Amino acid sequence: MAGKSEVSSEQILELFSRHAGQSLSLRDVQAALDLSAGERKQVGKLVKELVREKLLRRVKGGRFVMPEKGRQITGILSVHRDGYGFVSRGDDQEDVFIPARFLKPAMHGDRVVIRLERDPRTGRPEGHVVSVSERAHKTLVGQYQRFKDIGTVLVVDPSLTDEILVPSGAEGDAHHGQMVIVQIESYPGRTRSAVGKVIEVLGDADDPAVEIRVTAVKYELPIEFSAEAMAEAGRVPDRVLEHDLAGRRDLRSLPFVTIDGETAKDFDDAVAIQRLSGGGYRLWVAIADVSHYVRPKSALDCDAFERGTSVYFPGDCIPMLPESLSNGICSLNPQEDRLVVVAELDFDARGVRVQSRFYSGVIRSRTRLTYTEVRLMLVDQDEETCSRYSEFLTDLQLMGSFSELRITRRRERGSLDFDLPTAEIVLDLRGRPENVVRSERNLAHRLIEEMMLAANEAVAQWLERQKVPLIFRVHESPGEEKMALLQDFIAHFNQGVSIPAEGVTPKILQDLLNRVAGRPEERVINHVLLRSLPQAVYDVENHGHFGLAADSYCHFTSPIRRYPDLMVHRVLKRHLGLDRGDNLSVADSLSEIAGKSSVCERRAMEAERDILNLKKCQFMSERIGEIYRGLIVSIQPFGFFVELEEYFVEGLVHVNSLDDDFYQYEEETQRLIGMRQRRKFEIGDQVEVLVQKADTSRREISFLLKEGNPVARPGRSRRPSGRRRRTG
C-alpha cells in the first residue's frame, strides 16, 4: 500500500470482513495493510471512529471484531435534501432511517449494506451504513466552481449534498460558474470527498438551452438521435407520394381541422363531424400514420423506444422522433396531404356510441385552430374570430354540443374530472421567464379531449373484443388504506364519503369534488384526492381505467409523441390487414414495451416539473423583497403554502418565521394556531407576504408574512379542535 493514498475506513472494514468472526488487534491491522509509518498512526484513530459508529466492536485484550451480520440488511439508499436518508427493507416494513452522520461513504441511489441499531434516546430503529455494494452514479451534472487552487462541482441533484472535488488540471475547459458533466474518479469515504474530472462543458448556467441539457443529463433523457436514425429520417420523403395512397380511403374532401395549443408544432390529430338523421353524430378522428414511416426495429424505432415519449418544456421540446417527422411529414399540417389512421365513430342523439369503423386514409386538414380561437368563437362569440373562420363555425358548434353530451355521459358513469389549473410560463425573447400565469382548461380543451377519449376507448374495446393483445392504459382503483386516509383528511372540512363494502367507485369521489367546488378547501382536497389515486400505467393486462370509469381504454391518438400509441397503431393495422409485418417493435414483447413506456413517462413528468419549478424560482428571484397578496392553499406542521393572486406561483411561509407566537398544528382543523394570542392560519385565508428567497438549486420559494392578521373568508364551518400536533 506504500505510495498510495492514505489508509481509509473502507480498507479497514474490508480487512475485518475477510476475517469475519475473528478479532484483530491494531498491530494485526497495521501489518495486514502494509502501511507507512504515518499511516500506521492513523489506523488507531480510524478504528476508534468505527467503534463509535458501531461498525466495529472492542473485545478483551485490546482487540476488535466486526459485529455479527444478523442485523444487517441491504437496500437502495434514498437521501433527503436535508442530509438524512432512508433504506427500504423490502419486506413491507417501514423504511430504515439513516442519520446524516452515518451515511458516508454512500451516496443517494447507491445499494448499501446497513447495520440496524437503536437510537439511544428514542429507542427507534436506525441504520448505519456499513458498506456500498453497488454505486448508482458514474457521472453527475453540476456547476463548476473554483476558489484559488480548489475546484469543486456542486451537483444539481439536491439529494447529492456533497460537492465533488476537481483537482487542478482535471477541470478541462470549464470556467467558474459553468455547468459541466463530471466523471467520478474516486468515490467518497468516511472522511474524504468524492473526486472527479470534468468530461464535458455544457455552458453557462443561465442559458435556457443549457438548462434543458442539464435536465436531460439529470433525468437521463436521450437528447441526441443516433446517426443511423438521422440517416433514416433523411430518407423519408417530405410529402405524400402517389404509391403511399394504395389501399387508403381518400378523405381529402372532408373538412378536417386541427385544434391545439398556440405553441404546438406536432399535430397528431385532426377531426371532422357530421350530423346524422335522427339527431345523431358521425365523428372522424384522423391520427397521423407514424407507423407508415417508422418501421419496426429500425434505427428510428430503437430511438423512439428508448425515449418513450416527447418531453415538453417552456419554449422547448425533446421530441420522440426527429423534427423532420414530428413537425414535418407525420404532423397533420394544414393544406398538406397526410397519411392517417382513422376512427370513424357513430353516436346516437344522446352521445352514446353505436358503431365504430377503423381504416387507413389520406386527409388534407383545412386549417389549424388554437384553443384560444375556438373559445373566442364558441364561448365569447367574438365577431372578428367568427367571421375569420366562418366556414368552420357550424362544425365547431356541432363539436361543442357533441362534447357536452359526451361529458354528460361520462359523468353519469362516474368519470372523475379534476379540472385543476396549471402554471404556464411566458418567456421573453431570450427564453427567460417574464410571467407565470394560470392556464385553465376551457370548452375548447374539453371539446378536443372528448373526441380523443372517444377514439381511445373505441379502439381499446374493439381490439379487446377481437381478442387481440395490446397495450392498455390502466388506472386501478385506490386501496382501502388510501381511502381511509382520505376520509380522515376530508373530515377536517366537515366532508365525508361513504364507501360500500365492494369498494370505492369513481362516482363517489366525483360527488365529493362537486360538493367542495368553489369552497376555500377545494384545491387542497382535489390535490389530496389526486395523490390518493394510483398512477396510471401501461399494461398488457386490462384492469380498467378507474379515473375515466372505463372498462377498457388505450392510447391511440398521439403516436408522434408517445410510443405506446405507435404500438397500438401497429397492432390495429396488422389486425385489419393493413400492415402484415411480423415484427411489431424493437422490444421483444408488448409487456416489455408497456413497462418501459411507464418508466419513460414518469421520467418525463419529473423532468418537466423540475424545469417548471426552476422557471418559477427564476421569475421570483427578480422580485425578492416585493410584497404580494395571496391565499393560503395548504397547511403543514412546518408552515403554510401561499398562492399569489398576481402570479400563479406558490411559496412557503415557514412556521419558524412566525416569531410573534408559538404555533401548533391542529390536524383535525387543518390550521396553525398561536398558543398565546390565538392567531389562526387556515386554508383559504387571504394574507400579504414578502418574497424572501427563491432557491433555484432546491426549486423552493420562501415567503415571509407581512405583519397583520390574515383576512379569513366568511361562512366557513369548522369542527371543534381536537388532537393537536406541536411544531417548533
N, C-alpha and C positions, 0 to 999 in steps of 0.2 A: 504493500500500500504506500510505500515511501514515494515521495514526489507527487502524489496525487492530492486531491482536495482534502480538506480537513475531515476527520472522522465525524460520522453523523449518528444520530439516534437510530436511523433505519438500519445501519450496518450492525449496530449492537443488537437490535431486536432480531435481525435476520440470523445472527450467530446463536442467540438463545433459542430461536425456532428450530435450528438444525440440531440443537441439543435439548429438545423438548423433554421435560421431566428431570433433567439434570441441573444441579446447582453449579454455578461458576463464580469464582472469585474475581476481583478486579484484575489480579495478575493473570488469571486464565484468559480474560477478555483481551488484555493488552498483548499477550503472547499470540493468541489466535489471529488477531488482526494485523500483526506485524507493523507496529506503529513507530513513528519517530518519537523522540523524547518529548517534544511539545504536545504531540497528540496523546501520549500516554497520560499526561497530566489532565487532559481534557476529558478522558474517559470517566474519571471519577465523578465529575460534575454532571455528565450526561446520564450516568447510571442513577445518581441521586434524583435527577429530574424525572426519569422514567419511573422510579419508585413513587414519587409524589403523584404522578399521573396514574398510578396503579397498573402500569403496564409491566412492571417487574415487582417481585416481592422479595424482601430481605428475609433470609433464614439464618439458622445458627451458624456460627463460625465466620461471620462476616461475608457470607456468600449470598448469591442472588439466584432466583429462579423465575421463569415465566409462569404466571398463574395458569391454572387448568383452563382448557379451552371449552369446557362445558357451557360457559356463559357467554360465548362469542356467537355473533350472527353476522351474516353477510348481506349487503343490500346496496341500493343506489342512494347516494347522499344528495339531499336537496338542501342547499344553503340559502337561508333568508338574507335579504339585503342588509339586515341589521347585524349579521355576523354569526348567529347561531344556525343550527341545522337540524335535519331530521333524517332518519333512515327507516325505510319500511321493513317490517318484519316479514311481510309476505305470508302471514298466517291469520289474517282477519283481526289481528290485534292492533292496538294503537301504535303509530309510528314512534320510534325511539328518539327522544330529544337529545341533541348533542350540544352541550355548551360551547361557546365560541373558543374557549381556551383549550378544548380537547379536540378541535377539528384537524389541526395540522397533523400530517403533511398532506391531507386530502384537499381536493378542490370540488366545487359544485359539479355534480354529474358523475363523479368517479364511483366505481364499485369498490366498496370498502369492507374491511373486517372491523367490527367494533366489539368492545367488551362492555357487557352490561354491568352497571354499578347502581348504587342507590345514593341519591343526593343526601348528604349527611344532615341537612337541615329539614328537608321536607319528607324524606323517605321515598320520594318518587323515583322511578327508574330513569336512568340517563345513560348515555353511551359515551365511550372514549374510543376514538379511532386508534386501532392497533396498527393497521397497515392498509395499503391500497393495492387491491388485486387487479384492477383494470382502470387505466386512465381514460377519461372521456374526451380530452382535448389534445390535439397536436398543434393546432394553430388557433389564434384568437385575433379578434379585431379590436382596436382601441386607438387612443390618441397618444402620440409620441410626445414626450416632454423631456427637456434637457435642462439641467441646472448645473452649471460649471462642467465638471467632468462626468456627471452621473446622468445616465439616460434611463428612462422608465416608460412603460406603456400602461396607461390607465384603461383597463378593459371596459368596453361599453356595457357588458352584461353586469347588472348590479349584484347578481348572485356571486360573481367572482370579485371579491372585495379587495384582494391583494394586487398590487402592481407587479408587473413583470420587469425585472432588471434587464437593461440592454447595455452590455459592455461597450466601451469605446471601440469603434471600428465595426460593430455589429448593427449599426443603425442604417447602413446603406445610404440612400439618398434622402432619407427622411429629415425634415426640419421640424423644429419645435412647433407644436400645435397641430401638426398634420395627422390625419387618420391613416393607420397602417395595418397591415396583417403581420403578426409576429409569430414566428415558429418557436415552440418551446424546446430549448436545448437541454435544460435540466429542470426537473420538477421541484416544487418546494419541499423543504424538510421541516423538522420541528422548530429549527432555529434559523433557517435560511429561506430566502425568497426564491421564486422561480426565476430562471434566467433564459432569455430568448434572443433571437436575432430577427431583424426586420426583413421580410422576404418580398413585400410589395407595399408601395406607397399609393394610397387611394386618392389623396388630395386634401384640400383644405376642409376643415371641419364644418364650416358654414356654407359650403357649396351644396345646393339641393341635390345635384346629381351624385355627389359623394355620399350624402345621407342615404340615398337609395342603395348604393353599392355597399355601404356599411351594414344596412339592414339585411341585404341579400346574403352577405357573409355570416352575419349574426344568426340568421334563421336557416342557413344552408339552402338558400333559394338559388337554383341554377339561373344564371343571368345571361350567359353566352350560349348560343346554339352551336352545336358541333359543326365542323367544316362540312361533313357529309350531309347534314340536314340542310345547311345553307345551299349546298350544291343542288340538292333535290328541289328545294324551294325555287331556285333559279331556273329550273327546267319546267316548272309549272306554268302554263300559259296565263297571260294576264286577261284573257277574255274567253268566253264560252265558245268552243269550236263546234262545227256542224255535226261531227260524229259523236259529240257528247250528248246530243239530243235523242239518240236512238232509244226507243222504248219508253220515252218520257211523255207525260201529258203536257201539252202546251197551255199554260195558264196565263200567258202574257196579256191576254185581253181583260183579265180581272183587275179591278182597281186596288191592288195591294199597296199598303203603306207600312212604313216602319215608325215606331214610336219609342223613343229612348231619351236618355239624359242629354243635356246640352253638350257635354264634352265627349260623348261616346263616339267611337270610330269603328268599332267592330259590331256590325248589325247581324245578330244570329237569326232574327225572326222578322217576318212580315205577316200582316193579317189582312183578310178581306171578309166581308159579311154580306149576307143577303136575307131578305125577309121571305119566308115561305108561306104558302097558303095555309090558313088556319091559325096564323099568328106565330108560327114557329120561326126558327133561325137556322141558317146554314153558315157555318164558320169554317174558313180556310186558315189554318195555321201553317205557314210555309217556313221551314227551318233549313238553314244553309247545309248543303250536302257536302260536309267536310270529308266524309269517308270516301268520296269520289277522288279526292286529291291526295289524301293521306292514307297510303296503303298499309295494311298490316305488316309489322316487323320491318318497316322501312326506317331509315335514319330519322325522318320526321316523326314517325310513330314512337320511336325509342325516346326522343327528346320530350315529346308531349307526355308520355307515360311518366317520365321522371319528374316533370313539373306538376302534372296532375290537374293544375288549374292556372288561370291567369291571376296575377296579383295586382290589385289596383291601389295606387297611392294618389294623393292630391297632385294633379298635374302630370302624372306619370303612370307607367304600367310595365310590368314584366309579363309579357304575353306567353300563352301556352304554345302558340305557333308563330313562326316568323311573320313580320309585318306584311310581307307581300301576299300572304294568305289571310291573316287575321283581319287586316284592313283593306285587302285587295280582292282577289278572286273569290274568296269564301264569304266576304261581307256583302250583305244584300243592299248594296249602294243604289240610290235612286237612278233611274234611267239607264240601268245596266242589266243585260240578261244575266241571270244567275241560276245555277242548278240547286234544287231544293228537294227535301223530303217533306211530304205534305200529310197533315192530319186533317181530313175533311169530316166535319162533325155536324150532325143534325140534332137540333133541340126542339122540344115542343114549346108551346106558348108559356109554360111555367119555368122554362130554362132547364128542363130535365133532358139529358142526352138520350136519344133514341136510336142513333145509328152512328157507326164510325167506319171510315174508309182511309186506307193508307197507301201511298204510292209515291213514286219519284216524279218530279216535274221540272219545268223551267218557268220562271216568272220574270217580270220586269217591274220593280217597285215604282210607283208613280211619284212618290215624294217621301222625304224624310221629315217627320214631325217630332217635336220635342214635347216633353211632359208639360212644360210651361205653355206652349202654344195650344195644346189640347185643352188644358184648364181654362185658358182665356176664351176658347170657343164654347165649351160645354158648361162651365161654371159661371164665368164672368160675362159671357155673351158679348165679348169685345167686338165691336163692329168692324174695326180695321182688320183684325185677325180673321174673323168670319168671312169677310169679303175676299181676303187674300187666298183662303183655302175653300172657297165656296163650293167647288166641285166635290169636295170630300166631306162637307158638313153633314149631309144626310146620313152617310155611312157612319160617321163618328157618333152621331146622335143615336143611331141604331146600336152601335157597340156599347154606348153608355147605358142604354136601357137593358141590353143583354147582360152586361156585367153586374148591374144592380140585381137582376134576377138570380144570377149565379151566387152572388154574395148572400142573398136571402136563403137559397137552397143550402149553401154550406153552413150557414148559422143554424138552420133547422136541424141539421145532423150533429151540430155541436162543435164545429170547427173553431179553433182559437184565433183571435185577432188582437194582437198586442198593439199594433199601430204606434210604436214608440218613435219619437223624433230622433234623428241622428244629427251629428255635427258635420257641417260642410265647411271646408277650408277654402277661403277666397285668397288666391295668390296674386302677387303683383308681377310685373314683367320679369323680375329677376327670380321668380319662383319662391319668394318669401311670403309668409302669411300676412295678409293685411286685414283679414276679418275672419271671425268664426261665427257662422250663422246657423240657425236651426233649420234643418231640412226635414220637412214632413211630407208624408205621402198624401196626395190629393186624388181626386177622381181619375185623373189621367193615369197615375201609377196603378190604381186598383183596376182600371179598365184593362190594361195590357196584362196585368198579373192574373186576372181571372181567366183570360184566354189561354195563357201559358199553363195555368193549373189544370184547365180542362183538357188540354192536349196531353200533358204529362200523365194524368190519370187515365185517359182513354188508351194510350199506348200500353201502359202497365197492365191494365185489365185485359186488353185484347191478347197480349202476348202470354199472360198467365193462363187465360182460357185455352190457348193453343198448346199449353204445357211446354213453352219454350223457356229454357234457362235464361235469366237476365239479371242485371244488377238493379235491385230495388233501392229506393230512398226510404230508409226505415227510421221511424221515430217511435220508440217504445214508450209505454205508459210509465209514469213515475212510480217508484216503490212506496210501500207503506210508511217507511221511516221518513222519507222526504215529505210525504203528505202530512204526517203527524207534526213535523217541524213547521210546515206551512200553517197548519191550523193554530199552533201555538202563537205564531207570529201575528197572524191577522186578528187574533183575539185581542191584541193590544189596541186595535182600532174599532172594537165592537163589531167585528165581522166574523163570519164563520161559514164553513161548508160542511154539509152532511155527506159523508162518503159511505155508500152502501157496501155490504159485505163482499160483493163481487169486484169491488174496486172502483176507483175514481173514473169518471168519464170526462172528456173534454168539455162537454156542455155544462157540467157542474162548475168547472173553472171559468168558463166564459161568462156564466151568470155572475160570478164573483167580480170579474172585470167590469161588467156592466154596472154593478152596484156602486163601485168605487169611482166610476168615471166622473171627472170634474171635481173630485174631492182633493184636499191637500195631500192625502196619503196615496193618491192614485199611482204616482210614478214609482214610489218605493215598493208598493205591493206588486206592481207589474214586474219590476226587476226581480224581486224575491221569488215570485211565481215562475219567472223565466228560468232562474237558477235552480229551481226545484225540479225542472224537467230534464230528462237525459238529453244529451246532444244527438241530433240526427246524424246518421251514418249511412254508408253504402254497404249493402249486404246481398248475398245471393239467396238468403232465406227471407221470405216475406213475413215480417212481423207487423205490418200495417204502419200507418202514419198517424200517431196519436194527435198531434197538433192540428192536422187537417181533417181529422175524423174520417180518414180514407182507408178502406180495406186494402187497397193496392195502389202504389204510387212509384214513379220512377222519374229520373231527369232525362228529358229528351230535347229540350228547347234551346240548349246553349252549347253545341258541340265545338264552337270556336274557342271557348274558354274553359270547358270542363271535360275532362277525359271520360268520365262515366257516360255522359251524353253521347260522345262519339261511339262508345261501345254499344249503347242501346241502338244507335242508328245501324251499326253493322249487324247486330242481331236481327233487327226488324227487316232490313233489306235482304239478308240471307234467307229468312223465313218466307219472305214474299217472292223469292226467286229473282230478286233484282241484283244480287251480288253473290256469286257462287264460290267465293274464295273460302278455302278450308281454314286458314289461319286467321283468327279474329284479331289478334293483338300480339305485341311483343311479349306480353306476360303469358305464363303457362296456363292460367285458369282465370275464370271470372271472379273466383273468390280472392285470388291474389290481387286482381285489379281493384276490387271493392275495398280491401284492406289498405292498399297503398293510397288509393284516392281519398279515403277518410283521413289518413295521416297528412297528406298534402293539403287538404282543405283546412285542417286545424293549424298547420304551419303558416298558411297564407293569412288566416284570420289573425293570428298573433302578430305577424309582421305588419299587416295593415293597421291594427290597433296601436302598435308601437309607433309607427310614423305619425298617426293621427295625434297621439298624445304628445309626441315631440313638437309638432307644429303648434299645438295649443300652448305648450310651455314657451316656445319661441315668441309667440304672439304676446303672451302675458309678460314676458321678460322686459318688453318695451314699456310696460305700464306699472312697474314697481313704484309703490308709494301712492298710486291713484286710488280713489275711493269709488265704490260701486254699490248699488242696491242689488239684493238678490233674495232668493228663497232657500230656506233650509230644506234639502231634499232627502237627507239621510242622517241618522244619528247613530253613533257607535260609542262604546265606552271611552275611546280615546279622543273623541271630539265630534264635530258635525261638518257635513259637506254642504256647501252653499253653491247654488247655481245662479250665475249672474243674469240680470234682466237684459242688459245691453248686449252681451255676447253669450253664445251658447258654450260656456265654459264653467266648470265647477272646480272648487278647491276646498282644502281642509282648514277649518279653524280648530287647532289642536286644543284639547282641554287644558294643557299646561299654560297656554297663553291667556286663559281666563283667570287673571290674577286678583279679581275682586272678591273671590269666594272660593270655597272648596266644593267641587261639584260631584254629585253622584249620578250614576247612570241608572235610571229606572227602566228595567227591561219590560215590565208589563205595559207601561205607557209610552215607551219609546221616546224618552226625553231625558235631558240633563237638568238637574235642579240644584241650585245653590243651597248649602246647608244652613247658612246664617240668614241671608236676605231673601231666600226662597225664589230667587230669579230663575225663570224656566226658559229652556230652549226646546222647541217642539217642531216636528215636521210641518212645513207649510208656513212657518213664521217668516216675516219679512225682516231682513237685517241689512245693515250697512257694513261693508268690510273694506279693509285696506289691503292691497296686494303686497304681501311681504316678500315672497320668494317664488321663483319659477325654476325648478331644478331640472334642467334638460337631461342630465345623466340618469336621474331616477324617475323622470317623467312625472314629477309631482308639482302641484301648485299649492302654495300655502297662503292663507289669508289671516289677517288679524281683525278681530271685531272692533268696529268703531264704537266708542262709548255710547251708552244709551240702551234702554231695554228694547228687545225686539217687539215689533207690532204684530201681535197674534191675530190670525183671521178669526172672525166671529163664527158662532154657530157650530162649534166643534164639541161633540160629546166625548167625555173621557171616562174610562173606568177608574174606580178608586185605586190609588197606588198600592202596590203590594211589595213583592220581593225586590230588593234593591241591590245594585252592584256598586261597590266603591271604586272610584277611579282617582288616580293621583295626578 
